[in-house]
Amino acid sequence: MSDAANNKQSDTEEKSYSELHKPASEFATRSDYLDHELQIMKPRRFGLNLPGRDFRFELEDLVPALAGTIGIIAMYSAVMMSWADGLTQAWDHVHLGKEFAIEVARVEMLIPALLFCVLASGFVNPRANLAGNHGPMIPLIGSIALAGAHPLALAILIGVFGLILSFLKGGSKLVNLTSEGTAGGLLMFLGFSGTVSQIGDIQSWAVGLESAHVAAGSLGYVGLVVLGVNIAIYAYLAKIGMRWLAIPVCAIAGLIIALGLGAGFDLTFETHMGIPNLNPVYWWGSTEQGWQLGLPNVEHFIASLPFAILAVAMWSPDFLGHRIFQELNYPKKTEKVLMDVDDTMTMCSIRQMVGTAVGGGNITSSWGTYMIPAAIAKRPIPGGAILLGLMCIVVAILGFPMDIAVWPPVMRIALLVGVFLPLLEAGMQMVRETKDSQAAGICIFAAIVTNPVLAWALTMFLDNNGLIGDKERAARLSFVDKIIIPVSVFVICLVAMLAVGMLEPQYGLKAFL
């Protein structure tokens, strides 16, 4: 490198973001401007980051903010309804319904949004992705409740285990030990299975309209039209390089098409404007109000233990997928704005305990419905995080937008084009060579046989030992990286899953909890 180039690089490193910033008009394309913004940002880790001095708000920030808001409404609602159903079955004196679920979801969208979206990821540490929802744990919530677990006990354990792992830098270590082939296979499986699930849910919703309203005419075709039009829109946005607009454009298109074809009678507004009870004592201080459970005891912590271990063990592949999206879409020399896995784990752990302590019930993980659109739009974390937090607060107070966001032609389409199709595409981009395809194939096969977490752990072990994939890479790894860590992760995940009965549906292995 010449002296002039060295001096230019040194000058760039010494100057601040505000000094290096240039207006968009000085760049040939909008994409070049966004690339430059990512390359000059120097976020302060656990310091005060200010708009103008350390980052800027751009139009593109609205897209991941809107996408994350739609996604989190759907996820929080699903989590709280699952808790309500499971605890009502498990506890004789507990009677929780939809009204309870909505109120708890609104609690989750107010205090955590302010503390961990606006303040934490927006101003304090923009390298920590937002703490969102742990989607893979939603199907287990019924089992968690029936096992005798307590939401607050579970949250405390998840928070403690997560803080320990982040302190030991375990999250970033596991990400670094995951090859491109393994990561690509994991993303392809998650993307494909999620795509099939969302398409099936839309079709089931449309068929349900038809069977419930035969007199009004056949409405089974509504789902097909919604999907067909949105596939065309998504393809066109990809062609013109504006795929980052997919969530708002396709979600609005799904809403308009469904209403235009006569499915509007299925959209009802039940959530009224207001602020939920924000007093933690109301939710946890008595068995006659809030959750109706009271404070947890030792037995509740014991029952919650394996589920907490499982939740934290499943964080690393989740975080890995979100960081990969940044790496695939960001230009070179943007390492300083990439999501820090360990800092994200720290924020998720603290958010888990604080959010539940004030009355919530969410199980937390890295916020995928925010990060994936943000990466595609070439935007760093802070601007969109602040906008998303403010949107969540407004929606929680207004109430009725929650009813729109969870309507199937809006919610399912948003998840389809904003999360699962991009996951599928990213996985395919990562599998470029034969050695990568071997690891990807084994990961997909193992995920089908068991589940994505065990598949990731098993493939990481095989790949790191040169049994599949790149043998030269295996030669560079230490014994700890090849044997100790992958085997420990696999055993911990397997034991936790066996303890809670997660493998029972496929193989009849009942929980030994």
C-alpha positions in Angstrom: 0.0 0.0 0.0 1.4 3.4 -1.0 2.1 6.2 1.5 -0.8 8.3 0.1 -3.2 5.4 0.7 -1.9 4.8 4.2 -2.3 8.5 5.0 -5.8 8.5 3.7 -6.7 5.4 5.7 -5.2 6.9 8.9 -7.0 10.2 8.3 -10.3 8.3 7.9 -9.7 6.4 11.2 -8.9 9.5 13.1 -11.9 11.6 11.9 -15.3 11.3 13.5 -18.5 10.2 11.7 -19.8 13.8 11.5 -16.6 14.9 9.9 -16.6 12.1 7.3 -20.3 12.4 6.5 -21.2 13.7 3.0 -24.7 14.6 1.7 -26.4 12.1 -0.6 -26.2 14.5 -3.5 -22.5 13.9 -3.8 -22.9 10.2 -4.6 -23.8 8.7 -8.0 -26.5 6.4 -6.4 -28.5 6.1 -3.2 -26.8 2.7 -2.6 -23.4 4.3 -2.8 -24.5 6.9 -0.2 -25.8 4.2 2.2 -22.6 2.2 1.7 -20.5 5.2 2.7 -22.6 5.8 5.8 -22.0 2.2 7.0 -18.2 2.5 6.3 -17.7 5.8 8.3 -19.8 5.0 11.3 -18.0 4.5 14.6 -20.6 3.5 17.2 -19.7 4.0 20.9 -20.0 0.7 22.8 -21.9 1.4 26.0 -21.5 5.1 25.5 -23.8 7.9 24.4 -24.5 7.9 20.6 -26.2 11.0 19.3 -28.1 11.6 16.1 -26.0 13.8 13.8 -22.8 13.2 15.7 -22.7 9.3 15.5 -25.5 8.4 13.1 -28.4 9.8 11.0 -32.0 9.0 10.4 -32.8 8.0 6.8 -35.9 7.2 4.9 -34.8 3.5 4.7 -34.9 3.3 8.5 -38.7 3.4 8.4 -38.9 0.0 6.6 -37.2 -2.2 9.3 -39.0 -0.2 12.0 -42.4 -0.9 10.4 -41.5 -4.5 9.7 -40.3 -5.1 13.2 -43.4 -3.5 14.6 -45.7 -5.8 12.5 -43.6 -8.8 13.4 -43.5 -8.2 17.1 -47.2 -7.5 17.4 -47.8 -10.9 15.9 -45.2 -12.7 18.0 -46.1 -11.1 21.3 -49.8 -11.9 20.7 -49.0 -15.5 20.0 -46.8 -15.8 23.1 -49.3 -14.3 25.5 -52.2 -16.4 24.1 -50.1 -19.5 24.5 -49.3 -18.6 28.1 -53.0 -17.8 28.7 -54.1 -21.2 27.3 -51.3 -23.2 29.0 -51.6 -21.7 32.5 -55.4 -21.9 32.5 -55.1 -25.7 31.9 -52.2 -26.1 34.3 -53.5 -24.1 37.3 -57.0 -24.7 38.8 -57.5 -21.2 40.0 -56.1 -19.4 36.9 -58.5 -18.1 34.2 -56.7 -16.1 31.5 -58.1 -15.1 28.2 -57.7 -12.9 25.1 -58.1 -9.6 27.1 -55.3 -10.6 29.4 -53.1 -11.6 26.5 -53.6 -8.3 24.8 -52.9 -6.3 27.9 -49.7 -8.2 28.6 -48.6 -7.7 25.0 -49.1 -4.0 25.4 -47.0 -4.0 28.6 -44.2 -5.7 26.6 -44.5 -3.1 23.8 -44.3 -0.1 26.2 -41.6 -0.4 28.8 -39.1 -2.7 27.0 -39.5 -0.7 23.8 -38.5 2.5 25.5 -35.7 0.9 27.5 -34.2 -1.5 25.1 -35.1 -0.2 21.6 -34.9 3.5 22.0 -32.3 3.8 24.8 -30.2 0.6 24.7 -29.8 -0.2 21.0 -30.5 3.4 19.8 -28.3 5.5 22.1 -26.2 3.3 24.4 -24.9 0.4 22.2 -25.9 0.5 18.5 -23.9 -2.7 18.0 -26.4 -4.7 20.1 -29.4 -5.9 18.0 -32.8 -5.3 19.5 -34.1 -7.8 21.9 -37.2 -9.3 20.2 -39.0 -12.6 20.4 -37.8 -16.2 20.6 -40.0 -17.7 17.8 -38.9 -21.3 18.1 -39.9 -21.4 21.8 -43.6 -20.4 21.1 -44.8 -23.9 20.4 -43.2 -25.1 23.7 -45.0 -22.5 25.9 -48.0 -24.9 26.5 -45.6 -27.6 27.6 -43.7 -25.1 29.8 -46.9 -24.2 31.6 -48.0 -27.8 32.0 -44.6 -28.7 33.4 -45.3 -26.4 36.4 -43.0 -23.6 35.3 -43.6 -20.0 36.2 -43.1 -17.1 33.6 -41.1 -15.0 36.1 -38.9 -17.9 37.2 -38.2 -18.8 33.6 -37.3 -15.2 32.8 -34.8 -14.9 35.7 -33.1 -18.2 34.7 -32.9 -17.2 31.0 -31.4 -13.9 32.0 -28.8 -15.3 34.3 -27.7 -18.1 31.9 -27.6 -15.5 29.1 -25.4 -13.1 31.1 -23.0 -15.9 32.0 -22.7 -17.0 28.3 -22.2 -13.4 27.1 -19.6 -12.7 29.8 -17.6 -15.7 28.7 -17.9 -14.6 25.0 -19.6 -17.9 24.3 -22.0 -16.5 21.7 -19.3 -15.1 19.4 -17.2 -18.2 19.9 -20.0 -20.4 18.6 -20.7 -18.1 15.7 -17.0 -18.2 14.7 -17.0 -22.0 14.9 -19.9 -22.3 12.5 -18.8 -22.7 8.9 -20.5 -21.1 5.9 -21.9 -24.4 4.8 -23.4 -25.2 8.2 -24.8 -21.7 8.4 -26.1 -21.8 4.9 -27.9 -25.1 5.5 -29.4 -23.7 8.7 -30.7 -20.6 6.9 -32.1 -22.6 4.0 -34.0 -25.0 6.3 -35.4 -22.1 8.4 -36.3 -20.2 5.3 -38.0 -23.1 3.5 -39.9 -24.4 6.5 -41.1 -20.9 7.4 -42.2 -20.2 3.8 -44.2 -23.4 3.7 -45.8 -22.6 7.0 -46.8 -19.1 6.1 -48.3 -20.2 2.8 -50.2 -22.9 4.5 -51.6 -20.5 7.1 -52.8 -18.1 4.5 -54.5 -20.9 2.6 -56.1 -22.2 5.7 -57.4 -18.8 6.6 -58.9 -18.4 3.1 -60.5 -21.8 3.2 -61.9 -21.0 6.6 -63.6 -17.9 5.1 -65.1 -20.0 2.4 -66.5 -22.7 4.8 -67.9 -20.1 7.2 -69.6 -17.9 4.6 -70.9 -20.3 1.9 -73.9 -18.1 1.4 -71.7 -15.1 0.5 -70.0 -17.1 -2.2 -66.7 -19.0 -2.4 -63.7 -17.1 -0.9 -61.1 -19.9 -0.9 -59.4 -18.2 -3.8 -58.5 -15.1 -1.7 -55.4 -16.6 -0.3 -54.2 -17.7 -3.8 -54.7 -14.2 -5.2 -53.0 -12.5 -2.2 -50.0 -14.9 -2.6 -49.8 -14.6 -6.4 -49.9 -10.8 -6.4 -47.3 -10.5 -3.7 -44.9 -12.9 -5.4 -45.0 -10.7 -8.4 -44.5 -7.6 -6.3 -41.6 -9.2 -4.4 -39.9 -10.3 -7.7 -40.3 -6.8 -9.2 -38.8 -5.1 -6.1 -35.9 -7.6 -6.2 -35.3 -6.8 -9.9 -35.1 -3.0 -9.4 -33.0 -3.3 -6.2 -35.6 -2.2 -3.8 -36.3 -5.5 -1.9 -36.0 -3.6 1.4 -39.4 -2.2 0.7 -41.0 -5.7 0.5 -42.6 -5.8 4.0 -44.6 -2.5 3.9 -45.5 -2.8 0.2 -46.5 -6.4 0.3 -48.3 -6.2 3.7 -50.4 -3.2 2.4 -51.0 -5.0 -0.8 -52.3 -8.1 1.1 -54.6 -5.9 3.2 -56.0 -4.1 0.2 -56.5 -7.3 -1.9 -58.2 -9.2 0.9 -60.5 -6.3 1.6 -61.3 -5.8 -2.1 -62.1 -9.5 -2.5 -64.7 -9.4 0.3 -62.7 -10.8 3.3 -63.1 -7.7 5.3 -65.8 -9.2 7.6 -63.0 -11.2 9.1 -61.2 -8.1 10.3 -62.6 -6.9 13.7 -61.3 -4.1 15.9 -61.4 -5.2 19.6 -58.4 -3.4 21.1 -59.3 0.0 22.5 -57.0 3.0 23.1 -55.3 3.2 26.5 -52.4 2.3 28.6 -52.2 -1.0 30.4 -51.4 -1.4 34.1 -47.7 -0.7 34.5 -47.4 -1.5 38.2 -45.4 -4.8 38.7 -47.3 -5.4 41.9 -50.5 -5.7 40.0 -49.1 -8.5 37.8 -47.0 -10.5 40.3 -48.0 -9.3 43.8 -51.3 -11.3 44.2 -52.9 -14.5 43.0 -56.2 -12.7 42.4 -55.0 -10.2 39.7 -52.6 -10.0 36.8 -51.2 -13.4 36.0 -53.0 -14.9 39.1 -49.9 -16.9 39.9 -48.2 -14.9 42.6 -44.4 -14.9 43.0 -42.4 -18.1 42.0 -41.1 -20.6 44.5 -38.2 -23.1 44.4 -40.4 -25.7 42.6 -41.2 -23.2 39.9 -37.5 -22.5 39.3 -36.7 -26.3 39.1 -39.5 -26.8 36.6 -38.3 -23.9 34.5 -34.6 -24.9 34.5 -34.5 -27.2 31.4 -36.6 -24.7 29.3 -34.3 -21.9 30.3 -31.2 -23.9 29.2 -32.9 -24.8 25.9 -33.8 -21.2 25.2 -30.3 -19.8 25.8 -28.8 -22.8 23.8 -31.0 -21.8 20.9 -29.8 -18.2 20.9 -26.5 -18.7 19.0 -27.9 -20.1 15.7 -30.6 -17.4 15.8 -28.0 -14.6 16.3 -25.8 -16.2 13.7 -28.5 -15.9 11.0 -29.1 -12.2 11.7 -25.4 -11.3 11.6 -24.9 -13.1 8.4 -27.6 -10.9 6.8 -25.5 -7.9 7.6 -22.3 -9.5 6.2 -24.1 -10.4 3.0 -25.7 -7.0 2.4 -23.2 -4.6 3.8 -20.1 -3.4 1.8 -16.5 -4.1 2.9 -14.9 -2.2 5.8 -18.1 -2.1 7.9 -17.0 -4.3 10.7 -17.6 -1.5 13.2 -21.3 -1.5 12.6 -21.9 -5.3 12.5 -24.1 -6.7 15.2 -22.0 -7.8 18.2 -23.3 -11.3 19.2 -22.1 -11.1 22.9 -23.5 -7.5 23.4 -26.8 -8.6 21.9 -26.9 -11.6 24.2 -26.3 -9.2 27.2 -29.1 -7.0 26.1 -31.5 -9.9 25.5 -30.7 -11.3 29.0 -31.3 -8.0 30.8 -34.4 -7.3 28.7 -35.7 -10.8 29.5 -35.6 -10.2 33.3 -36.8 -6.5 33.2 -39.6 -7.1 30.7 -41.1 -10.0 32.7 -40.5 -8.3 36.1 -42.8 -5.4 35.1 -45.6 -7.8 34.1 -44.6 -9.2 30.6 -44.3 -12.7 29.5 -42.2 -12.7 26.3 -39.3 -15.1 25.7 -36.6 -13.0 24.2 -34.1 -13.5 21.4 -32.5 -11.3 18.7 -35.1 -9.4 16.7 -35.1 -11.0 13.3 -38.1 -9.1 11.8 -36.1 -5.9 12.4 -32.5 -7.0 11.6 -33.2 -8.8 8.3 -35.0 -5.9 6.6 -32.5 -3.4 8.1 -29.6 -5.4 6.6 -31.3 -5.6 3.2 -31.9 -1.8 3.3 -28.2 -1.3 4.2 -29.0 0.5 7.4 -27.2 0.2 10.8 -29.0 -0.6 14.0 -29.6 2.8 15.9 -31.9 4.9 13.6 -34.4 2.2 12.9 -34.2 1.0 16.6 -35.4 4.4 17.9 -38.1 4.6 15.3 -39.3 1.0 16.0 -39.4 1.7 19.7 -41.5 4.8 19.2 -43.8 2.9 16.8 -44.3 0.1 19.3 -45.2 2.7 22.0 -47.7 4.4 19.8 -49.3 1.2 18.6 -49.6 -0.1 22.2 -51.4 3.0 23.2 -53.7 3.3 20.1 -54.7 -0.4 20.3 -56.5 -0.9 17.0 -53.3 -1.2 14.8 -52.6 -4.4 16.7 -55.8 -5.9 15.2 -54.7 -5.0 11.7 -51.1 -6.3 12.1 -52.3 -9.7 13.3 -54.8 -10.1 10.4 -53.5 -13.1 8.3 -53.2 -11.4 4.9 -51.0 -8.7 6.6 -49.1 -10.7 9.2 -48.4 -13.8 7.2 -47.3 -11.9 4.1 -45.0 -9.6 6.2 -43.3 -12.7 7.7 -43.1 -14.4 4.3 -41.5 -11.6 2.3 -39.6 -10.0 5.2 -38.1 -13.0 7.0 -38.5 -16.4 5.4 -37.8 -15.7 1.7 -34.8 -13.6 2.5 -33.5 -16.4 4.9 -33.9 -18.9 2.1 -32.1 -16.6 -0.4 -29.2 -15.9 2.0 -28.7 -19.6 2.7 -28.4 -20.3 -1.0 -25.9 -17.5 -1.4 -23.7 -19.0 1.2 -23.5 -22.4 -0.4 -21.1 -21.8 -3.3 -18.6 -24.7 -3.2 -18.8 -28.5 -2.9 -17.4 -28.4 0.6 -20.1 -26.0 1.7 -22.9 -28.0 0.0 -21.9 -31.1 2.0 -22.2 -29.3 5.3 -25.4 -27.6 4.2 -27.0 -30.9 3.0 -26.2 -32.7 6.3 -27.5 -29.7 8.3 -30.8 -29.7 6.4 -31.2 -33.5 6.7 -30.5 -33.4 10.4 -33.0 -30.5 10.9 -35.7 -32.5 9.1 -35.0 -35.6 11.3 -34.8 -33.6 14.6 -34.9 -29.8 14.7 -32.6 -26.9 13.6 -30.8 -26.5 16.9 -29.6 -30.2 17.1 -28.9 -30.1 13.4 -26.7 -27.0 13.9 -24.8 -28.6 16.8 -24.3 -31.9 15.1 -23.1 -30.4 11.7 -20.8 -28.0 13.5 -19.1 -31.1 15.2 -18.8 -33.0 11.9 -17.6 -30.0 10.0 -15.1 -28.8 12.5 -13.5 -32.3 12.6 -13.2 -32.5 8.8 -15.6 -35.4 8.5 -17.6 -33.2 6.1 -16.9 -29.9 4.4 -13.5 -28.2 4.4 -10.7 -30.5 5.8 -8.1 -27.7 5.7 -10.3 -25.6 8.0 -10.5 -28.5 10.5 -6.7 -28.7 10.6 -6.5 -25.1 11.8 -8.9 -25.6 14.8 -7.8 -26.7 18.3 -9.0 -29.7 20.2 -11.3 -27.5 22.3 -12.9 -26.0 19.1 -13.2 -29.4 17.4 -14.3 -31.7 20.2 -15.0 -30.0 23.6 -17.3 -27.1 22.5 -19.3 -28.8 19.7 -19.9 -32.0 21.8 -20.8 -29.9 24.9 -23.3 -27.9 22.9 -24.9 -31.0 21.4 -25.2 -32.8 24.7 -26.6 -29.7 26.5 -29.2 -29.2 23.7 -30.1 -32.9 23.5 -30.5 -33.3 27.3 -32.6 -30.1 27.6 -34.9 -31.3 24.7 -35.3 -34.7 26.2 -36.1 -33.2 29.6 -38.9 -31.1 28.2 -40.3 -33.7 25.7 -39.4 -31.7 22.6 -38.6 -34.9 20.7 -41.8 -36.7 21.8 -43.9 -35.8 18.7 -41.4 -37.4 16.3 -40.1 -40.3 18.3 -42.3 -40.8 21.3 -39.4 -39.8 23.7 -41.5 -38.5 26.6 -40.2 -35.8 28.9 -38.4 -37.1 32.0 -38.9 -33.7 33.8 
